[in-house]
């Protein structure tokens, strides 16, 4: 569903990379047959989100990297255009934490909202924050090059917090 929603974006100047973390189903062949323009990277064993995300980031060529987990759907056809425009219009912008909606309810995903502001009063607003969810973000490549990538010694949970602190410590 994610790849279909990406292919329907009005912004088409993107590179899509899927990293398969040693799945045991037919998802790799399904992606390759249904989305032939998507680059697929396969890992030999399950290594968790940090390793998987880093593998994809290392293979990208663009200056802006948008990371999305497989259970995300872009519900608006101009999300990529908005992201690209925001970075173009704001040269000092280094990172964006994307708003995450629950796939089933289409309402804000409260469990991924760790921002220092209430979700009720701020979900529709732009604000500075010190947190992002690996589920949906957009960073300049230079952020990863200076602050480092996801910490691969953390299999799952905490990798976003670790990276967020290193991003802040690097002056972004």
Secondary structure, DSSP 8 states (H G I E B T S, - for coil): -HHHHHHT-S------EEEE-S-SSSHHHHHHHH-TTSEEEE-SS---HHHHHHHHHHH--SSEEEEE-TT----STTHHHHHHHHHHH-TT--EEE---B-TTT-SB-GGG--SSS-HHHHTTS----S---TTEEEEEHHHHHHH----TT--SSSHHHHHHHHHHHTT-
